[in-house]
Amino acid sequence: MSNSSDNPAHEETCFHCGLPVPPGADYPVEIDGRVHNLCCHGCQAVAQAIVDGGLTSFYQHREAPSGRPEELIPEQLARMELYDQPALQAGFVAVDENDLKHASLILEGITCAACVWLNERHVRSLPGVQDFQVNYSTHRAHVTWDDSQLHLSDILKAIASIGYIAHPFDPGRQEQVQKKEKSRALRRLFVAGLGGMQVMMLAVAMYAGDAYGMDALIEQFMRWVSLVLTLPVVLYSASGFFTTAWRDLRRRQLSMEVPVSLAIGAAFAASLWHTVLGQGEIYYDSVCMFTFFLLASRYLEMTARHRAGQAAEALVKLLPATATRLVDGRTEAVPVSSLTPGDIVIVRPGETIPADGRVVSGESSVDESLLTGESLPRHRALGDEVVGGSLNVESPLEVEVRSVGEDTMISGVVRLLDRAQAEKPRIARLADRVAGYFVAAQLSVAVLVAIGWYLAAPERAFEITLAVLVVTCPCALSLATPAAVTAAIGALTRLGLLVTRGHVLETLAVADQVVFDKTGTLTRGLLSLTEVRPLGALDRQEVLDIAASLARDSEHPVARVLAMHSGAPRPVEAIRSRPGQGLEGRIDGRLYRLGHAGFVAELVGSDPPPEPGQAHGTPVYLGSEGGWLARFELRDRLRDDAAEAIRALREQGLEPHIFSGDAPAAVAAVARTLGIGDWAARMRPEDKLARVRELQAQGHKVVMVGDGVNDAPVLAGADVSIAMGQGAQLAHASADMVALSERLQVLPEGVRKAHATRAIIRQNLAWAVVYNLLAVPLAAAGWVAPWMAAIGMSFSSLVVVVNALRLK
């Protein structure tokens, strides 16, 4: 890599290509907070493209200076070709076992469902592209391609050729894109609203003038003022409609923007002509109102999309921004994005593990609750795997990085979320097919109406044709399902149910059986002290006092439970924690140990007493140099809302079952407490799957609720699968939903939301169909003026979006 210094003028070689910097050259670029002087405008343009794309990790990954660019115009093409370099792809491209590459992209320029359809159809037609799905809610796309047939830059250029911009997904860039999209939408909405209010005031005056008389010069003056006020609305606020319509027509596609643009353009052109002539109808008020209400409905829909996509962004942010890398015995702070497989990182207590990897030195307890739902920290020692995003609790660890970028568990989580919103329910696919023909039918009707009225009453032909174009609303039909699904997924995420498959809402609404695993599902996964059994001369309270004193300053969940039962705390000296084993300390000069049986046995010098026959909990022993003192049993217990959740599910028509691998006595106790008649114990995963298949063979729709790991086969086999926990479960494609909340009550709430979503979708589709069936004949008969059509069409879209937002 080239030399660099804080002063770019002192650099002798180009930071980008490594060639000498000519005397007097001044081509500075700031890279990672440091300004470098490059040798030419070409290197400056390419380096700036890397910086703008948020891909400066390229300079850490590359093994040699970059080649000098030969062609740099246009700049966008140079930027796209950079994405083909393996060093640059290391941060966002994953390669599967079939040597197919996968990447997540951000798409700019998506305005409606038709844009999604156009991009998917266009990119999937490229040779070498195996799959391409666009998430309409987040404007993110997932692409799978064979790099031996085409490169990523070819895909990006193909997207650019139809008028969209694509670049690799980056959480920060995604947030910037959304802010820019929202700011642009608000500006256009403001201009349309301000212009519309002024034009409407003039229109009311002119309508009154028609009724009560108005001087011709004043009327003509108002026409010209209305024209001036409408110009910004048409040229700025409505410009997106014209751009998209022209792009679609060039591709020989009919999107909903085509009739919208025809209506706005024709109304404005006719109004302009009549203004110049000084006679005839003008439609400036209709143009402004139509544009304003359409933009308002799309702004509401965009807001719903952004909120629904926040769950994925929050998961991405679990990873820290920096890591401490160990190089030749010294440490250095580096961005997490610059880590590569094989790097050794040091993770101190209280720090978050920056990447998936393996422990190569040290032992500690690692809190994976944010990722796996496991309430107890897991002991990790030499050779154990650790997951990026988990928290180191006790002692320093040295971790060898195994997975980075798209190969990490967090990236897998985000891909599942993208898949959920990209996949469309059956009713949504049907609506998309209908909407595709709707525009063609709408234009055909408009042509027939124009011909009919031209023959019958030529003076009214234009006005009525314009009303037909405006009043019909393909937007409502296209928004009916995605608006509801987007709002529902966002609402479920806030409830604590993460949707990972698109069919869930549709299937969950018709399910009639729900199967539960027991441990960690119906039970809390949190320990409580259920038994204290003294093993020596000390009584129950004395052993509790000693144990609580040893555990008082520990953050371990088991220690916290015991510390809560202290009666008379005692001073402890030389307290020492053994990660994954227990605690050791001196009280009144005597050495005590609290923890696992083997750990305490090392001090006592003998094996612990045998376990009681009915033990079902976690044993914790207390001993000293004089012998065994006590055995504490900590058990998991039912979730507080388990009974209420089961009762609510029954009321919703779902019959509960328990299929567990636990002992019969433990499962029977839980089933009896919850009033569940059908239960089975000592079941292996394949046994659970067989029972689910039996229920399905009887015509039932089955929901399976489990831990997402041990129950992977049955989760995959159920009609709807719900994993309890937050991470490892998410990484399993077998789970359709993940319960992020600790409350079981989110399950009946999720079922209610699924029923509500299905009802909202049906209401929206019914409204869209009924509205168009009524509005088109009325407009074609000449009973609807253009300004009334503008209000009706915009109102139709607003009804659909606002109705969907009720799900939030």
N, C-alpha and C positions, 0 to 999 in steps of 0.2 A: 504494500500500500504506500502511497506517496507520502512525502513529508508534509507536515502542516504546522502552522503556528497560529497564534491568536491574531496576528497581523497578516492579512492575505497578501500584502505586497511583498512579504519575505519568502513566499513559497517559490521554490525553484521548479517543481514538477506539478503537473495538473493533478488535482485530487481525484478526478474522475478517470482519466485515461492514462495517466502516468507520463505523458510526454512533457518536454520542457515548456515552461510558460514564457512566451516571447517578452522581451523588455517592453514595458509600457502597457502590457495587456491589462485590461480592467474588466473582468467578468466574474464578479463575486456572487457566491451562493451561500446562504446560511444553512448548514447541515447539523442537526442535533445541537443547536445553540452556538455553533462555532462557524465563523465566516471563512470560506476558502476561496482563493482566487483560481479560476480555471483558465485554460489556455485559449479558448475560442468561444464564439457564440454558440456553436453546436453543442459542446460539452455543457455549457451553461444551461441551454434549453433542456437537455436530457436530465441533468441533475435537478433542475427546478421541477421537472415533471415528476421525478421520484419523490422529492420533498412534498409537492402538492398532493401526491397520491398517498401520503402517509406511509411510505415504504422505505424509509431511510435505513431499515435493518439490512437492506441490500448491501450496503457498504461493510457491514459486519460479516455477512455470509460469504461474500465473494472471496475467491482465492487469489485473484490477480486483478490489476487495474482493468477497467472496461476498455473495449476497443473503441477507437475514435469513430463517431457516427459519420456516415457518408451523406445521408439524406435526413433532414430535420424538418422539412415542410411537407405537409402540415404537422404541427407539433403533436396533435392528438395521435397521429399514426405512429410517431416515434414512441410515444408513451405506451401505446398498446403493445408494440413489439417488445418493449422492455419486460412485459409480463411473461414472456416465453422463457426468460432466463431462469435456470434451475435455482440459482441463489435467491432470486426474488420470490419464486414460487414456494420456497421452503416455509414461509410464514402463513400461507393461506390455501395451499393445494394439498390434498390427501391422495394417496395412491392405494388402490385396493389390491386384493390378491390376483385379480385378472389384469393387472397393469392398466386399469382404467383410472383416469384422474377425476377428482371431484373438487369443486370450488364453489364458494358462496360469493355472489356478486350483489352490488347495489345497482338498481336501475333508476335512472332519472328520466323524467318525462312521462311517466305513467299517470294517466288522468282518469281512466275508467276501466271497466272489465274488458272492454273491447281491446284496449291496449295490451292487456295480459294475453288475451287470445292471439293477437297478432304476433307478439314476440314469441310465444310458445310455438306457434305453427311455423314461423319463419326459421327459428334456430333449430327446431327438430328436423327440418328438412335438409340441414347441412350434413354431408357425408362424414361419418365419424362421431357425430353427436348421439350418445346413447339415450340421454334423458335431459329435459330442460323444464323446470317447473318454476313459476313465478308466484311468490307470496303476495297477493294483492294488498294485504293489510300492512305489510312492512316494506313493500317494493323491493324485497330481496328475492334473488333467484338462486336456485341450486342447479348446477350444470355438471353432467357426467360425459366425458368424451375420451376418445381413443387418440392419444397424442401422436400415434404413428400415421394417422390419416389427416389430421388438422391440428393446428396449435390454438392456444387460448386467444392469441391476438386475432386469429381468423374469426373466432366467435364474437369477439368484441367489435371487430370491423363490420361483421354482418349485422349486429345490433345497431351500430351507428348508421349503417346504410338505410335503415328504415326510420331514422330520426330520433333515436334514443341514445342515451349515454350510459355505459356500463363500466364499472370498475370494481376491484376486489372489496369485499366487505370489511369494514373497520368500524367498531362501535362509535368512535369519535366522529368519523366521517359520516356515519349514518345519522347521528344527532345533528350535524351541521346541515345535511341535506334536508332533514325534516324541518329544521328552523327556517331554512331558505324557502322551502315549499310553503310553509305556513305564512311567512312574511309576504311572499309574492301573492298568495291567495287573498290575504287581508288587504293589500294595496289595491288589487283589482276590485275587490268587493266594495271598498271605500269609494273608489272612483265611480263605480256603477251606481252605488247608493246615493252619493252626492249629486251626480248628474241626473239620476232618475227623479229625485225629489224636486229639483228645479224644473225639469221638463214637465213633470206632472202638474206643478202649479200653473205653468203656462197653458198646459192642455186643458185644465179645468176652466181657465179664463176663456180659451177659444171655444170650448163646448158651450159655455154660457153665452158667448158672442153669437154662436149659431142660433141659439134659442131666442135671444133678446136683441140681437143686432150689435155690430161692431164695425168701426171704421176700417176700411180696406187697408189703409196704410199701417194702422196699428196691428192688424192681423198679420200682414206680411212681415212686419218687424218681428213679431213674436215667432213666426216660422223660422226666420234667420237666426234668432237667438236660440231657439230650440235646436237648430242644426249645429250651432257652435257648441252647445252643451252636450249634444249627443256624440260628437266626434271623438272625444276621449274615451267614451264608453265603448264605441265600436273599435277604434284603433288600438286601445290598450286593454280594457277589461275583457273584451270579447276576442282578442287576438289569438288566444289559445285555442278557441274553437276552430278558427279558420286554419291555423297551422296544422292541427291534428287532422282536420277534414281533408286538406290538400295532401298530406302525407298518406292518408288511407286511400284516397282516390288514385294516387300514383301507384299504389300497390294493388289496385283494382279490388279494394275492400270497401264495404259499406258499413261504417260505424255510426253510432248515434250522433256523432259530431256533424255528419253530412247534412241531415235535415235541419239541425240546429243552425249551422252556418248558412244554409240556403235561406232559412227564414229570416235571420238577422240581416244577411246581406241584401236580400230582395226587398225587405221592408225599408232598409235604410236607403237603398238606391232609388226606390220609387218615391220616398219622401224627399230626397235630394232633388229629383227631377221635378216634382210638383212644386217644390220651393222655388226653384229657378223659374218655372213657368208662372208662378204666382197663382196657381189654381190646382184643384184636386186634393185628394185626401193625403194627410201625412200621418206617419206611424212612429214618430220619435218616442212617444210615451210607451208604446208597445215594445220597441227595441230595448229601451232602458230597463223596463220592468222585467222583461223576459231574461235579459242578461243578469240583472241583479238577483232575481229569485233562483235562477239556475246556479249561479256562483254560490249563493247562500246555502243551497242544499248540498252542493259538493264540499263546501267548507265544513259543514257538520259531519259529513261522511268521512272526510279526511281526518278530522279530530278523533273520531271513533277509531279509525285505523291506527293512528299513532298510539292511542292509549292501549289498544289491544296488543301492540307489539312491544310494550315496555317490559313484559316479563322476560323475553329473550335478552334484552339489553341488560337487565339487572343480573341475570345469570352470568353473562360475559364478564361483568365487573367484579365477580368473586375473586378473580386472580389479582394479585398485587401488581403494581406498575414496575417495581424494581426487584432485583434479587441480588444476593451476595454470592458471587462466583469465586471459587478457589482455584488459583492458577499458580503453579510452582511454589506452593507454600504461602502465598500471600493472597489477600482478599481484595476484591474490587466490586463496587456497586455498578450493576449493568441493568439496562432495560430488560424486562422479561421477554420481550419480542426478539432479543438478540441471542437468547439461549438456544443451544443446539444439542441434539442427543449426544450423550457422552460427557457433557459438562458436569462438574461437581459444584453443588451449591450448598452453602451453610444456612441452616434454618434454626434460628435461636428460639428459645421459649417465648410464646406470645406472638410469633410471626406466622404468616400464612405460607404454606408450601407453594412455590411459584409454578411448578409443572409436575406432571405425572412422572414418577421415577421410582428408584430403588434405594433403600438405605445401605450405605457403604461404611458408615461409622456412627457409633453412638446408639443409644436406646432411649425411648421416651414413650409417652402416651400421646396419641394424635386424635384430636376431636374432628370427626368426619360428619358431625350431625347435619351440617349444611348440605352435605352431598349424599349421605347414605341414610339419614334418618336414625342412625344408631345413637342411642342416648348416652352410652358409656364410651369414654375415650378408649381407643384400641391400642394395645401395646404394640410397638413397632421397634424391631431390632435389626441387626445385620441381615441383609438379604430380603427383608420384607418390602412389599410394594406400598407406595404412598400415592395419594391422589392430589393433584393440584387444586388449590382452593380450600384444603383442610388446614386445621390450626394445630401447630405444635404446642403442647401444653407444658411439659415438664423440663426436658433437657435438650441441649443442642444436638442436632442431627446433621450429618453430611449425606446428601442425597445425590445420586447419579441420575441425571435427566434421561428419561426414556422416550417421552413423547412431547412434541411441541406443536403449535399451530393447530391445523385441522385434525390432528391425530389425538388430541387430548379429550378427556371425558367431557369437559365443559363444552367443547366444540360439538361433540356428539349430542349433548343436551339441546344446544341451539338448533342443530339440524332437525331434531325431532319437533321442536316448536314450529320451525319453518314448514315442515311437512304437514303438520296439522292444519295450518291455515292455507297451504297451497292445495291440499286435497279438497275436492268439492263433493258435497253430499249429492246423492242421486237427483234430488229435486233441483239443486243448483245447476247440474249439468243439463237437465231438461230445460230450465229457464234460459240458459245460455244458447241452446239450440233454437229455441223459439225466438229469442231476441235477434239472432242472426238473420232470420227471415222477416222479422218485424219491420226493419228499416226498408227493405226492398218493397214490402207490401205497402208501407206508408207512402213511399215515393210514387208507387203505382197509383194509389188512391188519389194522391194530389194531382197527378197528371190527368186522370179521368175526370176529376172535379173541375180542373181548369178547362178541359175541352168542353165539358157539358155546360158550364156557365158561360163560356165564350160564345157558344152557339145560342144560349137562351137569353143571356143578359150580359153582353161584353163589358159593360161599365162596372159590373160587380165581380167579374171573374178573378181579377188579381187579389182583391181584398179577401174573398172567400178561400181562394187557394192558399193564401198566406195564413189564414186562420187554421186551415186543415194541417199545414206543415207545423204550425206552432202548437196546436192543441194536443196532437198525438204525443205520447210520452214513452219512448223506449227506455228512457232513463229509469223510470219507476220499475219497469220489468227487470232491467239488469241489476238495479240496486236492491231489489226485493230480498234476495237471498244473501249476497255477500255482506250487506249492511247488518242484517240480523246475526249472521254467523260471527262476524267481527265483534259486534257488541257483546254477544253471548260469551265468546272465548275470553274477552277482556273481563267480563263480570265474573266468570268462573275462576279466573286467575286470582282476582281479588278475594274471592271466597276461600281460596286455598286449593283449588282443583286446576291442575295444569293439563290442558288438552294437547295431546301429541298426535292424534289422528283425526282426519276431517270427518269421518263417518260417525263419530261418537255421538254427537247431539241427536242425530237422526235415529240411531239404534237404541241409545239409552232411553229415549222417549217411549219405546215399545217393549222394553225388557219386563219380564215378570218373575224372574228368579235371581237371587243374589247369594253368592257363595263367599264365605269368609274363611281365611286362615285365622288361627287364634293368636299366636305369639307376635307381638308388635303390630297387630291389626286391631283385634278387639281389646287387647291389653295395651297399656300405655307405653311399655318399653322403658318405664322409669321404676327404680327400685324403692321399696319401703321396708322398714324393719318389721318383720312379722314374728320372730321368735328369738329369745335370748336364753341359752342353756349353759349355766355355769358348769365347769368341768373340774373345779378344784374347791378350795376352802372358801373362796370369796363369794359373797352373795350377788344377786342380780344387779343391784344398783352400783355396787363397787366395781364390777367388771365394766359396766356401762360408763362409769366415770373415767376409768383408765383408758378405755377405747376412745371416748369422746375427747379426752385430753390429747391423746396421740394424733387424733384426726383433725383437731381444731383448726390448724393453719393450712391444711391441704385443700386443694381445689378439686380433688377427685370426687366424682358423684357418690361413690360408696362412702368415702370419708365424710362428705357433707351430711349424708343420712345419719351416720353414727354420731357426728358432732352435735346434732340437734337434740340428743337424748342425754346431755350432760346434766348431772345434778349438782356436783361440787367439783368444778374444774381444778386440776392439779398442775403445778408448774412442771414443764418437760424440758430436759436438757439433752443436747446432742441429738436433736431430732434429725432423722435422715430418711429420705424417700428413695425407694428402689422401684424404678418405673416398671409397671406391670406385675410387681410382686407384693408390695405393701409398705408399711412404715415401721421405723425402729427408733426408739428413744428411751431415755432414762427418767424414771420418776422415783424420787426419794432414794436415789442411788442404785436402783434395780433396773436392769435392761429388759425392755418389753418389745415384742414384735406383734404387729397387727396386719393380717393379710391372708394370702393363700396358705393352704395347709403345708405345702412343701417348704415355703419360705419360713414359716413359724417353726416347722419341725427341725430346721437347721439349728435353731437356738435351743429348742427344748431337748433335742437329742433322742426323740422317740416318735413313732408314728402317731397320728391323731386318732382319737376314738372313732369307731365305725359310724357311718352316717345313719341317722334314723330311717326306718323303713318308709315313712310317708313324706320324706323330704322332697320338695319340688322347687325350692328356691336356690339362691346363690349363697354358699357358705363362706363366712369370714371368721378366721380364728384369731384368738388372743392367747399369747403364751409368754412365759418368762424363762429365765434360766432354771427356775424351780419346777417347771412343769406346765401342762396345759391349763388354761384358766377359763376359757369360755368359747362357745360356738354361737355365732350370730347368723340368723337366716334372713336374707333379704329377698323379697319376692316382687315380681311384677304384679300389677293389679289391673282390673278392668278400667278402661277409659271411663271418665265420669259420665260422659253422654252416650255410652254404648247402648244402654237400655232404651233411652229416648230415641236414638237413631234407628234402632231395630223396629220400634213401635211406629215411627214415622214412615219407614220403608214399607211396612205391612199395610199401612193406610193408603199408600200409593200403589198398592197392588203387587208388590214384590215379596215373594216368599223367601225367608232367610234359611241358610244352611251353614254348618260349620264342617269343613274338611281340614283336619289338622294332623301333623306328624307327632303331636305330643302324646303323653300317656293318657289312657282312657279316663282315669280319675280326674285329671286336670281339665280335660275337654268337657267331661260330663258336668263338672261344677260350673264351668262358664256357660254351657248350654242351659243348664237348669236356672241359673241366675237370670239369663236373658230371655228365657221362655222359648228357646229354639228346640223344636222336636227332632229335626233331622240333623244328626251329627255323626261324624266318624273320626276315629283316632288311629294313631300309628300308620298314617297313610304316606306312601311315597309319592313323589310328584306324578309318576305315571298312573298311580291309583286315583289321584284327584282328577286327572285329565279324563280317565275312563268314566268316572261318575258324571262329569260335566257333559261328556258325549251322550250319556244315557238321557240326561235331562233334555239335551238338544234334540235327540231322536224322538222325544215325546212331543216335539213342537214348541218347546219353550225357548225364550230368548234369555241367555244367562249372562249375568254380570259377575265377574270374579274379582274379589278384593284380597290382595296378598302383599307379600313383602317385595315382590319384583325381582328377586334373585333366585331363591330356592323354588319359587312357584312359577318360574319362567315358562315351562311347558304348558301348564294349565292357563296361565295368563294369555298365551298365544292362542290357545284353543277356544277361549270364551268369546262370546259375541262382543262384549265390552270388558276390558280389563283395566283395573285400577290398582296402581302400586302405591303402597304407603311408604313415604320417605322422600328424600330429596337428592338424588344424585346417581348412585350406582344403579338405582331403579330406573332413573331417567335414561341412562345409557342403554338400557335393554329395549330393543325395538318391539318387544312383546307387549309392552304396556301402552294402552290407548290413552290413559289419564294417570296423573300422579297427584296424590293427596299431599300437598305441601303443608297443610294445616295439621295440628295435633287433634283437631276435633273430628270425630266420626260424623257429627251432625252435618258436615259439609256434603256427605253422600246424599241424604234426602234433599238437601238444598240443590245439589247438582241435578238430581232427577227432576225437581220442580223447574229448574232453569231449562232443562232439555225439553220438557213439555211446553214451557212458555215459548221457547225458540221455535219449535215446530208450529205452534199456533200463530206466532208472529209472521213466520215465513208464509204460511197459508193466507193469513190476512193480507199481507203485502201483495202477494201474487193475485189474490182475488180483487183487491182494490185496483191494481194495475190493469187487469183484464176488464173489469167492469167499467172503470173510468174511460178506457179507450173505446169500448163498445158503445158507450153513451155519447162521448165527446165527439167522435168522428162523424157520426150521422148528423148531430146538431150543427157542427161546423160546416159540413158539406151542404146542409140545407140553408145556410146563410143566416142562422140564428145566433151565431157567436162572432162577435167582432174580434179583430186581432188582439186588441188590448185585453179583452176578456180571455182569449185563448192563452195569452202569455201568463196571466194570473193562474188559469186553470192548470196549465202544464207545469209551472213551477210549484204550484200548490200540491200537485200530484207527487212530485219528487220529494217535497218536504214531508208530506204525510208518511211516505215510506221510510225515510231516514229517521224522523222523529218517533215513529212507531217502533222502529228497531232499537232506538236509544232507550226505550223503556226497559229493555233488558239489562241496562247498566245499573 
